[in-house]
Amino acid sequence: MLKRGNGKTYQLYKKMQKSFSKVLDIKLVYLKKFAASQLRSFAASQLRS
C-alpha cells in the first residue's frame, strides 16, 4: 500500500484514481443511453409486428 510519506507517488496514485473514476462514470452514462435506445428500438419493432 502507498504511504503518504512519498508525496509524489501518492499524488500520482490519487490522480490516476480520479481519472479512472471519471472514465467509469462516462462509460456508465453511455451504457445507460445505449440500453435505453435499444429498449425503445425493441419496443417499436414489437409494436410494428
C-alpha positions, -999 to +999 in steps of 0.1 A: +000+000+000+012+035-007+021+056+023+017+093+024+054+098+031+062+096-006+043+126-018+048+122-055+038+086-056+007+093-035-003+123-057+001+102-088-020+074-073-048+099-064-047+114-098-049+080-115-077+070-092-097+102-100-093+098-138-102+061-136-134+070-118-142+097-144-138+070-172-162+047-153-188+075-149-186+083-186-189+046-195-220+042-173-237+072-188-230+059-223-242+024-214-275+037-199-282+058-230-274+028-253-296+005-233-325+030-234-322+034-272-320-004-276-351-008-255-370+018-275-360+002-307-371-032-295-404-018-283-410-001-316-403-033-336-427-052-314-454-027-320-450-029-357-454-067-359 
